[in-house]
Amino acid sequence: MYAIIDTYLQTINQKGLLRTLDINTGIDFASNDFLGLSKHPQLIKACQNASIKYGVGSGASRLVSAESLLFKNVENKLANFANQESALLFSTGYMTNLGVISSLAKIGAEFFIDKYCHASIYDGLKLGNATYQRYKHCDIKNLEKKIKKSASPLKIICSESIFSMDGDIAPIEKIINISKKYKALFLLDEAHAIGIYGEKGSGIAEELKLSNKIDIYIGTLGKAMGCAGGFVACKKSIRQLIINNARPFIYSTALPPMQLGVIEQAIKILNKLRPKAKQLLINAKLLRDTLNADTGKSQSHIIPVIIGEENKTIQIATKIQQQGFNVKAIRPPTVPPNTSRLRITIHTYNTITQINKLSSLINQYLS
Ligand SMILES: Cc1ncc(COP(=O)(O)O)c(C=O)c1O
């Protein structure tokens, strides 16, 4: 019985694809806590205050019994943050994509997905048994070629603004033009841009002054916002559809009330962190400029160092970790075959000295 499991694990291990949970206390160049908010004293205080006032658990799904003014209040703030009519919270960003995409699939939407979209988007398609096509990464011509043949009355284009494993930025304005031309909705996942880009920190669409052209905005609160949770911001009718169709919303216990206190505080703090976010992008460029490595098309605080072969990538990551840095190897199926990489993320708490040291270590181990 167990032999099948053991054989499977041995096989993926031999291919350099075994994932393990290793404790790493090195300098953080791996997490998505870009602004260090997870340890911010005001967020910790907000968590304490909200848990004393409202408790630590929500008790049920919102449709069963957990609905409260707290949700309404935070969702109004998130809608305003994303420049949309309404918002709906989920327990994670992953569950948000699962819920939103499967809900729209259930009413017959056809999806057009950037090939490099996150697993949560693909899993949403699977959950909703969706009709979908993938277009080549950031390739507008390929998107148009596919969408122009569609007869679906509800077409939805899905893209991330900053791609999670490549750190490159989608051609958002061009996608908007295609969405208008073919009467499609545009779903934009700003998971990695939140907190870093835009005047309020809501992401790339805001930075480009195009947030009013996004139909469905997906955000996560577990990355630069420092806490946990996810949300969709959209028209009220879409929100209502999701409440009725989204299994991850209907059949799962709601976010704990203390988390809502933290989210509310995080939105307030983001505003004040604009200069730090700008500096973080300057520091990211410094790392890219000093690396003698293939960093793909990264333009952001997510920098891949593309090595290719799985075992070589692990060996280099291990050497860097032994020098006191937390840097992770990312391998297939998270990234395409032969593009294994170190995924480096820059944080406001990474110093220039640390960045320079990391850069020279990578250059040394790659040469
Ligand atoms: C683009 C994108 N969307 C959604 C998610 C899921 O968000 P969460 O970690 O809050 O579940 C991620 C996580 O890495 C992501 O990269």
The ligand as an SDF file (V2000), in Angstrom:
LIG
                    3D

 16 16  0  0  0  0  0  0  0  0999 V2000
   -1.0990   36.0280   -8.6790 C   0  0  0  0  0  0  0  0  0  0  0  0
   -1.5270   35.3700   -7.4050 C   0  0  0  0  0  0  0  0  0  0  0  0
   -2.8270   35.3030   -7.1270 N   0  0  0  0  0  0  0  0  0  0  0  0
   -3.2660   34.7250   -5.9870 C   0  0  0  0  0  0  0  0  0  0  0  0
   -2.3830   34.1890   -5.0760 C   0  0  0  0  0  0  0  0  0  0  0  0
   -2.8980   33.5370   -3.8360 C   0  0  0  0  0  0  0  0  0  0  0  0
   -2.8880   34.4420   -2.7620 O   0  0  0  0  0  0  0  0  0  0  0  0
   -2.8130   33.9260   -1.2620 P   0  0  0  0  0  0  0  0  0  0  0  0
   -1.3830   33.6270   -0.9770 O   0  0  0  0  0  0  0  0  0  0  0  0
   -3.3940   35.0400   -0.4610 O   0  0  0  0  0  0  0  0  0  0  0  0
   -3.6540   32.7020   -1.1800 O   0  0  0  0  0  0  0  0  0  0  0  0
   -1.0200   34.2490   -5.3180 C   0  0  0  0  0  0  0  0  0  0  0  0
   -0.0540   33.6930   -4.3490 C   0  0  0  0  0  0  0  0  0  0  0  0
    1.0960   33.5290   -4.5650 O   0  0  0  0  0  0  0  0  0  0  0  0
   -0.5760   34.8580   -6.5200 C   0  0  0  0  0  0  0  0  0  0  0  0
    0.7280   34.9180   -6.8220 O   0  0  0  0  0  0  0  0  0  0  0  0
  1  2  1  0
  2  3  1  0
  2 15  2  0
  3  4  2  0
  4  5  1  0
  5  6  1  0
  5 12  2  0
  6  7  1  0
  7  8  1  0
  8  9  2  0
  8 10  1  0
  8 11  1  0
 12 13  1  0
 12 15  1  0
 13 14  2  0
 15 16  1  0
M  END
$$$$
